[in-house]
């Protein structure tokens, strides 16, 4: 994100400190549960197929 758009995705929007990953959640059911718990819609979750590293399209 930073290289392409200049976004620092690990900068906290509240205090501007550094954030860090504490978990990577891949299970769809867990993601839906978390989103609905915080009041967000889980209807727009779309799984896209992975692209090859040499795919430029």
C-alpha distance matrix in Angstrom:
0.0 3.8 5.6 5.5 5.7 6.4 5.5 7.1 7.1 10.2 12.1 15.0 15.6 19.3 20.1 16.9 17.6 15.4 15.1 15.3 15.5 19.1 19.1 17.5 19.6 20.2 23.6 23.7 26.7 25.2 22.0 24.5 26.6 24.0 22.7 26.4 27.3 24.9 26.1 23.3 24.1 23.5 24.7 21.4 20.2 19.9 19.6 18.3 19.6 17.7 17.3 18.8 16.8 18.7 18.3 17.1 18.2
3.8 0.0 3.8 5.6 5.5 4.0 4.5 5.5 7.5 9.9 11.1 14.5 15.3 18.9 19.0 15.4 16.1 14.2 14.8 15.5 16.4 20.2 20.8 19.8 22.3 23.2 26.7 27.0 29.9 28.1 25.1 27.6 29.5 26.6 25.5 29.1 29.8 27.2 28.5 26.0 27.1 26.7 28.2 24.9 23.8 23.6 23.4 22.0 23.2 21.0 20.4 21.4 18.9 20.7 20.7 19.2 20.7
5.6 3.8 0.0 3.8 6.1 5.8 7.9 9.3 11.1 13.4 14.8 18.3 19.1 22.6 22.6 19.0 19.6 17.5 18.1 18.4 19.1 22.8 23.2 21.8 24.3 24.8 28.4 28.8 31.9 30.4 27.4 29.9 32.1 29.4 28.3 32.0 32.8 30.4 31.6 28.9 29.6 29.0 30.1 26.7 25.5 24.8 24.2 22.2 23.0 20.5 19.2 19.8 17.0 18.2 18.5 16.8 18.6
5.5 5.6 3.8 0.0 3.8 6.0 8.0 10.7 12.0 15.0 16.3 19.4 19.6 23.3 23.9 20.4 21.5 19.7 20.0 20.4 20.8 24.4 24.4 22.6 24.6 24.8 28.1 28.0 31.2 30.1 26.8 29.0 31.5 29.0 27.5 31.0 32.2 29.8 30.5 27.5 28.0 27.5 28.2 24.6 23.7 22.8 22.6 20.5 21.5 19.4 18.0 19.0 16.7 17.5 17.1 14.9 16.2
5.7 5.5 6.1 3.8 0.0 3.8 5.5 9.0 10.5 13.8 14.4 17.2 16.8 20.5 21.3 18.0 19.7 18.4 18.8 19.9 20.6 24.2 24.4 22.9 24.7 25.2 28.4 28.0 31.0 29.7 26.3 28.2 30.5 27.9 26.1 29.4 30.6 27.8 28.4 25.6 26.3 26.3 27.1 23.6 23.2 22.8 23.1 21.4 23.1 21.4 20.4 21.9 19.9 21.0 20.2 18.0 18.7
6.4 4.0 5.8 6.0 3.8 0.0 3.8 6.5 9.2 11.9 11.9 15.0 15.0 18.5 18.8 15.2 16.8 15.7 16.7 18.1 19.5 23.1 23.9 23.0 25.2 26.2 29.5 29.4 32.2 30.5 27.2 29.4 31.4 28.4 26.9 30.3 31.0 28.1 29.1 26.6 27.9 28.0 29.2 25.9 25.3 25.3 25.5 24.1 25.7 23.8 23.0 24.2 21.9 23.2 22.9 20.9 22.0
5.5 4.5 7.9 8.0 5.5 3.8 0.0 3.8 5.8 8.8 8.9 11.7 11.6 15.3 16.0 12.7 14.2 13.2 13.7 15.3 16.5 20.0 20.8 20.1 22.2 23.5 26.7 26.6 29.1 27.2 24.0 26.1 27.9 24.8 23.4 26.8 27.4 24.4 25.5 23.2 24.7 24.9 26.4 23.3 22.7 23.1 23.5 22.6 24.5 22.8 22.6 24.3 22.3 24.1 23.6 22.0 22.8
7.1 5.5 9.3 10.7 9.0 6.5 3.8 0.0 3.8 5.5 5.7 9.1 10.1 13.5 13.5 10.0 10.9 9.5 10.3 12.0 13.8 17.3 18.6 18.4 20.9 22.7 26.0 26.3 28.6 26.3 23.4 25.9 27.2 23.9 23.0 26.6 26.6 23.7 25.4 23.4 25.3 25.3 27.3 24.5 23.5 24.2 24.4 23.8 25.6 23.7 23.9 25.3 23.1 25.3 25.3 24.1 25.2
7.1 7.5 11.1 12.0 10.5 9.2 5.8 3.8 0.0 3.8 5.6 8.0 9.3 12.7 13.4 10.6 11.2 9.3 8.6 9.9 11.0 14.4 15.3 15.0 17.3 19.2 22.3 22.6 24.8 22.5 19.6 22.2 23.5 20.2 19.4 23.0 23.1 20.3 22.1 20.1 21.9 21.8 24.0 21.4 20.2 21.2 21.4 21.2 23.2 21.5 22.2 24.0 22.3 24.8 24.6 23.8 24.6
10.2 9.9 13.4 15.0 13.8 11.9 8.8 5.5 3.8 0.0 3.8 6.3 9.0 11.7 11.6 8.9 8.3 5.7 5.0 6.7 8.7 12.0 13.8 14.4 17.1 19.6 22.7 23.5 25.4 22.6 20.2 23.0 23.8 20.3 20.2 23.7 23.2 20.6 22.9 21.4 23.6 23.4 26.0 23.8 22.3 23.5 23.5 23.6 25.3 23.5 24.5 26.0 24.1 26.9 27.0 26.6 27.6
12.1 11.1 14.8 16.3 14.4 11.9 8.9 5.7 5.6 3.8 0.0 3.8 6.3 8.8 8.3 5.3 5.7 5.0 6.0 9.2 11.8 14.7 16.9 17.8 20.2 22.8 25.7 26.2 27.9 25.1 22.5 25.0 25.6 22.0 21.6 24.9 24.2 21.2 23.3 22.2 24.7 25.1 27.7 25.5 24.5 26.0 26.3 26.5 28.5 26.9 27.7 29.3 27.3 29.9 29.9 29.1 30.1
15.0 14.5 18.3 19.4 17.2 15.0 11.7 9.1 8.0 6.3 3.8 0.0 3.8 5.4 5.7 4.5 5.3 6.1 6.1 9.7 12.2 14.3 16.6 17.9 20.0 22.9 25.4 25.7 26.9 23.9 21.5 23.7 23.9 20.1 19.8 22.8 21.7 18.6 20.9 20.2 23.1 23.9 26.7 24.9 24.2 26.2 26.8 27.5 29.8 28.5 29.7 31.6 30.0 32.8 32.5 31.8 32.5
15.6 15.3 19.1 19.6 16.8 15.0 11.6 10.1 9.3 9.0 6.3 3.8 0.0 3.8 6.1 5.6 8.2 9.7 9.8 13.3 15.3 17.3 19.2 20.1 21.6 24.3 26.6 26.4 27.5 24.8 22.1 23.8 24.1 20.4 19.4 22.2 21.3 17.9 19.6 18.9 21.9 23.1 25.7 23.9 23.7 25.9 27.1 27.8 30.4 29.5 30.6 32.8 31.4 33.9 33.2 32.3 32.6
19.3 18.9 22.6 23.3 20.5 18.5 15.3 13.5 12.7 11.7 8.8 5.4 3.8 0.0 3.8 5.9 8.2 10.7 11.0 14.6 16.9 18.3 20.5 22.0 23.5 26.4 28.4 28.3 29.0 26.1 23.7 25.3 25.0 21.3 20.6 23.0 21.6 18.1 20.1 20.1 23.4 24.9 27.7 26.3 26.3 28.7 30.0 31.0 33.6 32.8 34.1 36.3 34.9 37.5 36.9 36.0 36.3
20.1 19.0 22.6 23.9 21.3 18.8 16.0 13.5 13.4 11.6 8.3 5.7 6.1 3.8 0.0 3.8 5.4 8.8 10.2 13.9 16.9 18.3 21.1 23.0 24.9 28.0 30.2 30.6 31.3 28.2 26.0 28.0 27.6 23.8 23.5 26.1 24.5 21.2 23.4 23.5 26.8 28.0 30.9 29.5 29.1 31.3 32.2 33.1 35.4 34.2 35.4 37.3 35.5 38.2 38.0 37.1 37.8
16.9 15.4 19.0 20.4 18.0 15.2 12.7 10.0 10.6 8.9 5.3 4.5 5.6 5.9 3.8 0.0 3.8 6.7 8.9 12.6 15.7 17.9 20.5 22.0 24.3 27.1 29.7 30.1 31.4 28.4 26.0 28.2 28.2 24.5 24.1 27.0 25.8 22.5 24.7 24.1 27.1 28.1 30.8 28.9 28.3 30.2 30.9 31.3 33.5 32.0 32.9 34.5 32.6 35.1 35.0 34.0 34.9
17.6 16.1 19.6 21.5 19.7 16.8 14.2 10.9 11.2 8.3 5.7 5.3 8.2 8.2 5.4 3.8 0.0 3.8 6.5 10.1 13.6 15.5 18.6 20.5 23.1 26.1 28.8 29.7 30.9 27.6 25.6 28.2 28.0 24.2 24.4 27.4 25.9 23.0 25.6 25.2 28.2 28.8 31.7 29.9 28.9 30.7 31.0 31.6 33.5 31.7 32.7 34.2 32.1 34.8 35.1 34.4 35.6
15.4 14.2 17.5 19.7 18.4 15.7 13.2 9.5 9.3 5.7 5.0 6.1 9.7 10.7 8.8 6.7 3.8 0.0 3.8 6.7 10.4 12.8 15.7 17.5 20.4 23.4 26.3 27.5 28.9 25.7 23.7 26.6 26.7 23.0 23.4 26.7 25.4 22.8 25.6 24.8 27.5 27.6 30.5 28.6 27.2 28.7 28.6 29.0 30.6 28.7 29.7 31.0 28.9 31.7 32.2 31.8 33.1
15.1 14.8 18.1 20.0 18.8 16.7 13.7 10.3 8.6 5.0 6.0 6.1 9.8 11.0 10.2 8.9 6.5 3.8 0.0 3.8 7.0 9.3 12.1 14.0 16.8 19.9 22.7 23.9 25.2 21.9 20.1 23.1 23.1 19.4 20.1 23.4 22.1 19.8 22.7 21.9 24.6 24.4 27.5 25.8 24.2 25.9 25.7 26.4 28.1 26.4 27.8 29.3 27.5 30.6 30.9 30.8 31.9
15.3 15.5 18.4 20.4 19.9 18.1 15.3 12.0 9.9 6.7 9.2 9.7 13.3 14.6 13.9 12.6 10.1 6.7 3.8 0.0 3.8 6.3 9.2 11.2 14.4 17.5 20.4 22.1 23.5 20.3 18.8 22.2 22.2 18.8 19.9 23.3 22.1 20.4 23.4 22.5 24.8 24.1 27.2 25.6 23.4 24.9 24.2 25.0 26.3 24.3 25.9 27.2 25.5 28.8 29.4 29.7 31.0
15.5 16.4 19.1 20.8 20.6 19.5 16.5 13.8 11.0 8.7 11.8 12.2 15.3 16.9 16.9 15.7 13.6 10.4 7.0 3.8 0.0 3.8 5.7 7.5 10.8 13.8 16.8 18.7 20.2 17.0 15.8 19.3 19.4 16.4 17.7 21.2 20.2 18.9 22.0 20.9 22.8 21.6 24.7 23.3 20.8 22.1 21.2 22.2 23.4 21.6 23.5 24.9 23.7 27.2 27.6 28.3 29.4
19.1 20.2 22.8 24.4 24.2 23.1 20.0 17.3 14.4 12.0 14.7 14.3 17.3 18.3 18.3 17.9 15.5 12.8 9.3 6.3 3.8 0.0 3.8 7.2 9.9 13.4 15.7 18.0 18.9 15.4 14.9 18.4 17.9 15.0 17.1 20.3 18.9 18.1 21.5 20.8 22.9 21.5 24.9 24.0 21.4 23.1 22.2 23.6 24.8 23.3 25.7 27.1 26.2 29.8 30.2 31.2 32.2
19.1 20.8 23.2 24.4 24.4 23.9 20.8 18.6 15.3 13.8 16.9 16.6 19.2 20.5 21.1 20.5 18.6 15.7 12.1 9.2 5.7 3.8 0.0 3.8 6.3 9.7 12.0 14.5 15.5 12.2 11.9 15.6 15.4 13.0 15.2 18.4 17.4 17.2 20.3 19.4 20.9 19.1 22.3 21.5 18.6 20.1 19.0 20.6 21.7 20.5 23.2 24.8 24.3 28.0 28.2 29.5 30.2
17.5 19.8 21.8 22.6 22.9 23.0 20.1 18.4 15.0 14.4 17.8 17.9 20.1 22.0 23.0 22.0 20.5 17.5 14.0 11.2 7.5 7.2 3.8 0.0 3.8 6.5 9.5 11.9 13.7 11.1 10.3 14.1 14.7 12.8 14.4 17.8 17.6 17.5 20.1 18.6 19.4 17.2 20.0 19.0 15.8 16.9 15.4 17.0 17.9 16.8 19.6 21.4 21.2 24.9 24.8 26.3 26.9
19.6 22.3 24.3 24.6 24.7 25.2 22.2 20.9 17.3 17.1 20.2 20.0 21.6 23.5 24.9 24.3 23.1 20.4 16.8 14.4 10.8 9.9 6.3 3.8 0.0 3.8 6.0 8.3 9.9 7.4 6.9 10.7 11.4 10.1 11.9 15.0 15.2 15.6 18.0 16.4 16.9 14.3 17.2 16.6 13.3 14.7 13.5 15.7 17.0 16.6 19.9 22.1 22.5 26.1 25.6 27.2 27.3
20.2 23.2 24.8 24.8 25.2 26.2 23.5 22.7 19.2 19.6 22.8 22.9 24.3 26.4 28.0 27.1 26.1 23.4 19.9 17.5 13.8 13.4 9.7 6.5 3.8 0.0 3.8 6.2 8.9 7.9 7.3 10.6 12.2 11.9 13.2 16.0 16.9 17.7 19.5 17.4 17.1 13.9 16.1 15.5 11.8 12.4 10.6 12.9 13.8 13.8 17.3 19.6 20.6 24.1 23.4 25.3 25.2
23.6 26.7 28.4 28.1 28.4 29.5 26.7 26.0 22.3 22.7 25.7 25.4 26.6 28.4 30.2 29.7 28.8 26.3 22.7 20.4 16.8 15.7 12.0 9.5 6.0 3.8 0.0 3.8 5.6 5.5 6.4 8.8 10.1 11.0 12.5 14.5 15.6 17.1 18.7 17.0 16.3 12.8 15.0 15.2 11.7 12.7 11.2 14.3 15.3 16.1 19.8 22.2 23.6 27.0 26.1 28.1 27.6
23.7 27.0 28.8 28.0 28.0 29.4 26.6 26.3 22.6 23.5 26.2 25.7 26.4 28.3 30.6 30.1 29.7 27.5 23.9 22.1 18.7 18.0 14.5 11.9 8.3 6.2 3.8 0.0 3.8 5.5 5.1 6.1 8.6 10.0 10.6 12.2 14.1 15.7 16.5 14.5 13.2 9.5 11.3 11.9 8.6 10.0 9.3 12.9 14.7 16.2 19.8 22.7 24.4 27.5 26.1 27.9 26.9
26.7 29.9 31.9 31.2 31.0 32.2 29.1 28.6 24.8 25.4 27.9 26.9 27.5 29.0 31.3 31.4 30.9 28.9 25.2 23.5 20.2 18.9 15.5 13.7 9.9 8.9 5.6 3.8 0.0 3.8 5.5 5.1 6.1 8.7 10.0 10.6 12.1 14.5 15.4 14.2 13.1 9.8 11.9 13.5 10.9 13.0 12.9 16.5 18.4 20.0 23.6 26.5 28.1 31.3 29.9 31.6 30.6
25.2 28.1 30.4 30.1 29.7 30.5 27.2 26.3 22.5 22.6 25.1 23.9 24.8 26.1 28.2 28.4 27.6 25.7 21.9 20.3 17.0 15.4 12.2 11.1 7.4 7.9 5.5 5.5 3.8 0.0 3.8 5.5 5.1 6.2 8.6 10.0 10.5 12.6 14.3 13.5 13.4 10.7 13.7 14.8 12.2 14.6 14.4 17.8 19.7 20.7 24.2 27.0 28.1 31.5 30.4 32.0 31.3
22.0 25.1 27.4 26.8 26.3 27.2 24.0 23.4 19.6 20.2 22.5 21.5 22.1 23.7 26.0 26.0 25.6 23.7 20.1 18.8 15.8 14.9 11.9 10.3 6.9 7.3 6.4 5.1 5.5 3.8 0.0 3.8 5.4 5.2 6.2 8.6 9.8 10.9 12.4 10.8 10.7 7.9 11.1 11.7 9.0 11.8 12.1 15.4 17.8 18.8 22.2 25.1 26.2 29.4 28.1 29.4 28.6
24.5 27.6 29.9 29.0 28.2 29.4 26.1 25.9 22.2 23.0 25.0 23.7 23.8 25.3 28.0 28.2 28.2 26.6 23.1 22.2 19.3 18.4 15.6 14.1 10.7 10.6 8.8 6.1 5.1 5.5 3.8 0.0 3.8 5.5 5.2 6.1 8.4 10.1 10.6 9.0 8.1 5.3 8.5 10.1 8.4 11.6 12.8 16.4 19.1 20.7 24.1 27.3 28.7 31.7 30.0 31.2 29.9
26.6 29.5 32.1 31.5 30.5 31.4 27.9 27.2 23.5 23.8 25.6 23.9 24.1 25.0 27.6 28.2 28.0 26.7 23.1 22.2 19.4 17.9 15.4 14.7 11.4 12.2 10.1 8.6 6.1 5.1 5.4 3.8 0.0 3.8 5.6 5.4 6.0 8.8 10.0 9.8 10.0 8.3 11.6 13.6 12.1 15.4 16.4 20.0 22.5 23.9 27.3 30.4 31.5 34.7 33.3 34.5 33.4
24.0 26.6 29.4 29.0 27.9 28.4 24.8 23.9 20.2 20.3 22.0 20.1 20.4 21.3 23.8 24.5 24.2 23.0 19.4 18.8 16.4 15.0 13.0 12.8 10.1 11.9 11.0 10.0 8.7 6.2 5.2 5.5 3.8 0.0 3.8 5.6 5.0 6.4 8.7 8.6 10.0 9.0 12.7 13.9 12.4 15.8 16.9 20.1 22.7 23.7 26.9 29.8 30.6 33.9 32.5 33.5 32.7
22.7 25.5 28.3 27.5 26.1 26.9 23.4 23.0 19.4 20.2 21.6 19.8 19.4 20.6 23.5 24.1 24.4 23.4 20.1 19.9 17.7 17.1 15.2 14.4 11.9 13.2 12.5 10.6 10.0 8.6 6.2 5.2 5.6 3.8 0.0 3.8 5.4 5.4 6.3 5.0 6.4 6.0 9.8 10.8 10.1 13.8 15.6 18.7 21.8 23.0 26.0 29.2 30.1 33.1 31.4 32.1 31.0
26.4 29.1 32.0 31.0 29.4 30.3 26.8 26.6 23.0 23.7 24.9 22.8 22.2 23.0 26.1 27.0 27.4 26.7 23.4 23.3 21.2 20.3 18.4 17.8 15.0 16.0 14.5 12.2 10.6 10.0 8.6 6.1 5.4 5.6 3.8 0.0 3.8 5.5 4.9 5.2 6.1 6.5 9.8 11.9 12.0 15.7 17.9 21.2 24.3 25.9 29.0 32.3 33.4 36.3 34.5 35.2 33.8
27.3 29.8 32.8 32.2 30.6 31.0 27.4 26.6 23.1 23.2 24.2 21.7 21.3 21.6 24.5 25.8 25.9 25.4 22.1 22.1 20.2 18.9 17.4 17.6 15.2 16.9 15.6 14.1 12.1 10.5 9.8 8.4 6.0 5.0 5.4 3.8 0.0 3.8 5.5 7.5 9.6 10.1 13.6 15.4 15.2 18.9 20.6 23.9 26.9 28.1 31.2 34.3 35.1 38.2 36.7 37.4 36.4
24.9 27.2 30.4 29.8 27.8 28.1 24.4 23.7 20.3 20.6 21.2 18.6 17.9 18.1 21.2 22.5 23.0 22.8 19.8 20.4 18.9 18.1 17.2 17.5 15.6 17.7 17.1 15.7 14.5 12.6 10.9 10.1 8.8 6.4 5.4 5.5 3.8 0.0 3.8 5.8 9.1 10.6 14.0 15.1 15.2 18.9 20.9 23.8 26.9 27.9 30.7 33.9 34.4 37.4 35.9 36.2 35.2
26.1 28.5 31.6 30.5 28.4 29.1 25.5 25.4 22.1 22.9 23.3 20.9 19.6 20.1 23.4 24.7 25.6 25.6 22.7 23.4 22.0 21.5 20.3 20.1 18.0 19.5 18.7 16.5 15.4 14.3 12.4 10.6 10.0 8.7 6.3 4.9 5.5 3.8 0.0 3.8 6.8 9.3 12.1 13.5 14.5 18.3 20.8 23.7 27.1 28.5 31.3 34.6 35.3 38.1 36.3 36.5 35.1
23.3 26.0 28.9 27.5 25.6 26.6 23.2 23.4 20.1 21.4 22.2 20.2 18.9 20.1 23.5 24.1 25.2 24.8 21.9 22.5 20.9 20.8 19.4 18.6 16.4 17.4 17.0 14.5 14.2 13.5 10.8 9.0 9.8 8.6 5.0 5.2 7.5 5.8 3.8 0.0 3.8 6.5 9.1 9.9 11.1 14.8 17.5 20.2 23.7 25.2 27.8 31.3 32.1 34.7 32.7 32.8 31.4
24.1 27.1 29.6 28.0 26.3 27.9 24.7 25.3 21.9 23.6 24.7 23.1 21.9 23.4 26.8 27.1 28.2 27.5 24.6 24.8 22.8 22.9 20.9 19.4 16.9 17.1 16.3 13.2 13.1 13.4 10.7 8.1 10.0 10.0 6.4 6.1 9.6 9.1 6.8 3.8 0.0 3.8 5.5 7.0 8.7 12.3 15.3 18.2 21.8 23.7 26.4 29.9 31.2 33.7 31.4 31.6 29.8
23.5 26.7 29.0 27.5 26.3 28.0 24.9 25.3 21.8 23.4 25.1 23.9 23.1 24.9 28.0 28.1 28.8 27.6 24.4 24.1 21.6 21.5 19.1 17.2 14.3 13.9 12.8 9.5 9.8 10.7 7.9 5.3 8.3 9.0 6.0 6.5 10.1 10.6 9.3 6.5 3.8 0.0 3.8 5.6 5.8 9.5 12.2 15.4 18.7 20.8 23.7 27.3 28.7 31.3 29.1 29.8 28.1
24.7 28.2 30.1 28.2 27.1 29.2 26.4 27.3 24.0 26.0 27.7 26.7 25.7 27.7 30.9 30.8 31.7 30.5 27.5 27.2 24.7 24.9 22.3 20.0 17.2 16.1 15.0 11.3 11.9 13.7 11.1 8.5 11.6 12.7 9.8 9.8 13.6 14.0 12.1 9.1 5.5 3.8 0.0 3.8 5.7 8.5 11.7 14.7 18.1 20.7 23.4 27.1 28.9 31.1 28.6 29.1 27.0
21.4 24.9 26.7 24.6 23.6 25.9 23.3 24.5 21.4 23.8 25.5 24.9 23.9 26.3 29.5 28.9 29.9 28.6 25.8 25.6 23.3 24.0 21.5 19.0 16.6 15.5 15.2 11.9 13.5 14.8 11.7 10.1 13.6 13.9 10.8 11.9 15.4 15.1 13.5 9.9 7.0 5.6 3.8 0.0 3.8 6.1 9.7 12.1 15.8 18.1 20.5 24.2 25.8 28.0 25.3 25.7 23.5
20.2 23.8 25.5 23.7 23.2 25.3 22.7 23.5 20.2 22.3 24.5 24.2 23.7 26.3 29.1 28.3 28.9 27.2 24.2 23.4 20.8 21.4 18.6 15.8 13.3 11.8 11.7 8.6 10.9 12.2 9.0 8.4 12.1 12.4 10.1 12.0 15.2 15.2 14.5 11.1 8.7 5.8 5.7 3.8 0.0 3.8 6.7 9.6 13.1 15.3 18.1 21.7 23.3 25.7 23.4 24.2 22.4
19.9 23.6 24.8 22.8 22.8 25.3 23.1 24.2 21.2 23.5 26.0 26.2 25.9 28.7 31.3 30.2 30.7 28.7 25.9 24.9 22.1 23.1 20.1 16.9 14.7 12.4 12.7 10.0 13.0 14.6 11.8 11.6 15.4 15.8 13.8 15.7 18.9 18.9 18.3 14.8 12.3 9.5 8.5 6.1 3.8 0.0 3.8 6.2 9.8 12.4 15.0 18.7 20.6 22.8 20.3 21.2 19.3
19.6 23.4 24.2 22.6 23.1 25.5 23.5 24.4 21.4 23.5 26.3 26.8 27.1 30.0 32.2 30.9 31.0 28.6 25.7 24.2 21.2 22.2 19.0 15.4 13.5 10.6 11.2 9.3 12.9 14.4 12.1 12.8 16.4 16.9 15.6 17.9 20.6 20.9 20.8 17.5 15.3 12.2 11.7 9.7 6.7 3.8 0.0 3.8 6.6 9.2 12.2 15.7 17.9 20.3 18.1 19.6 18.0
18.3 22.0 22.2 20.5 21.4 24.1 22.6 23.8 21.2 23.6 26.5 27.5 27.8 31.0 33.1 31.3 31.6 29.0 26.4 25.0 22.2 23.6 20.6 17.0 15.7 12.9 14.3 12.9 16.5 17.8 15.4 16.4 20.0 20.1 18.7 21.2 23.9 23.8 23.7 20.2 18.2 15.4 14.7 12.1 9.6 6.2 3.8 0.0 3.8 6.4 8.9 12.5 14.8 16.9 14.4 15.9 14.3
19.6 23.2 23.0 21.5 23.1 25.7 24.5 25.6 23.2 25.3 28.5 29.8 30.4 33.6 35.4 33.5 33.5 30.6 28.1 26.3 23.4 24.8 21.7 17.9 17.0 13.8 15.3 14.7 18.4 19.7 17.8 19.1 22.5 22.7 21.8 24.3 26.9 26.9 27.1 23.7 21.8 18.7 18.1 15.8 13.1 9.8 6.6 3.8 0.0 3.8 6.4 9.7 12.6 14.6 12.4 14.6 13.4
17.7 21.0 20.5 19.4 21.4 23.8 22.8 23.7 21.5 23.5 26.9 28.5 29.5 32.8 34.2 32.0 31.7 28.7 26.4 24.3 21.6 23.3 20.5 16.8 16.6 13.8 16.1 16.2 20.0 20.7 18.8 20.7 23.9 23.7 23.0 25.9 28.1 27.9 28.5 25.2 23.7 20.8 20.7 18.1 15.3 12.4 9.2 6.4 3.8 0.0 3.8 6.7 9.1 11.7 10.2 12.7 12.5
17.3 20.4 19.2 18.0 20.4 23.0 22.6 23.9 22.2 24.5 27.7 29.7 30.6 34.1 35.4 32.9 32.7 29.7 27.8 25.9 23.5 25.7 23.2 19.6 19.9 17.3 19.8 19.8 23.6 24.2 22.2 24.1 27.3 26.9 26.0 29.0 31.2 30.7 31.3 27.8 26.4 23.7 23.4 20.5 18.1 15.0 12.2 8.9 6.4 3.8 0.0 3.8 6.4 8.2 6.4 9.1 9.3
18.8 21.4 19.8 19.0 21.9 24.2 24.3 25.3 24.0 26.0 29.3 31.6 32.8 36.3 37.3 34.5 34.2 31.0 29.3 27.2 24.9 27.1 24.8 21.4 22.1 19.6 22.2 22.7 26.5 27.0 25.1 27.3 30.4 29.8 29.2 32.3 34.3 33.9 34.6 31.3 29.9 27.3 27.1 24.2 21.7 18.7 15.7 12.5 9.7 6.7 3.8 0.0 3.8 5.4 5.2 8.7 10.1
16.8 18.9 17.0 16.7 19.9 21.9 22.3 23.1 22.3 24.1 27.3 30.0 31.4 34.9 35.5 32.6 32.1 28.9 27.5 25.5 23.7 26.2 24.3 21.2 22.5 20.6 23.6 24.4 28.1 28.1 26.2 28.7 31.5 30.6 30.1 33.4 35.1 34.4 35.3 32.1 31.2 28.7 28.9 25.8 23.3 20.6 17.9 14.8 12.6 9.1 6.4 3.8 0.0 3.8 5.6 8.2 10.8
18.7 20.7 18.2 17.5 21.0 23.2 24.1 25.3 24.8 26.9 29.9 32.8 33.9 37.5 38.2 35.1 34.8 31.7 30.6 28.8 27.2 29.8 28.0 24.9 26.1 24.1 27.0 27.5 31.3 31.5 29.4 31.7 34.7 33.9 33.1 36.3 38.2 37.4 38.1 34.7 33.7 31.3 31.1 28.0 25.7 22.8 20.3 16.9 14.6 11.7 8.2 5.4 3.8 0.0 3.8 6.1 9.2
18.3 20.7 18.5 17.1 20.2 22.9 23.6 25.3 24.6 27.0 29.9 32.5 33.2 36.9 38.0 35.0 35.1 32.2 30.9 29.4 27.6 30.2 28.2 24.8 25.6 23.4 26.1 26.1 29.9 30.4 28.1 30.0 33.3 32.5 31.4 34.5 36.7 35.9 36.3 32.7 31.4 29.1 28.6 25.3 23.4 20.3 18.1 14.4 12.4 10.2 6.4 5.2 5.6 3.8 0.0 3.8 5.7
17.1 19.2 16.8 14.9 18.0 20.9 22.0 24.1 23.8 26.6 29.1 31.8 32.3 36.0 37.1 34.0 34.4 31.8 30.8 29.7 28.3 31.2 29.5 26.3 27.2 25.3 28.1 27.9 31.6 32.0 29.4 31.2 34.5 33.5 32.1 35.2 37.4 36.2 36.5 32.8 31.6 29.8 29.1 25.7 24.2 21.2 19.6 15.9 14.6 12.7 9.1 8.7 8.2 6.1 3.8 0.0 3.8
18.2 20.7 18.6 16.2 18.7 22.0 22.8 25.2 24.6 27.6 30.1 32.5 32.6 36.3 37.8 34.9 35.6 33.1 31.9 31.0 29.4 32.2 30.2 26.9 27.3 25.2 27.6 26.9 30.6 31.3 28.6 29.9 33.4 32.7 31.0 33.8 36.4 35.2 35.1 31.4 29.8 28.1 27.0 23.5 22.4 19.3 18.0 14.3 13.4 12.5 9.3 10.1 10.8 9.2 5.7 3.8 0.0
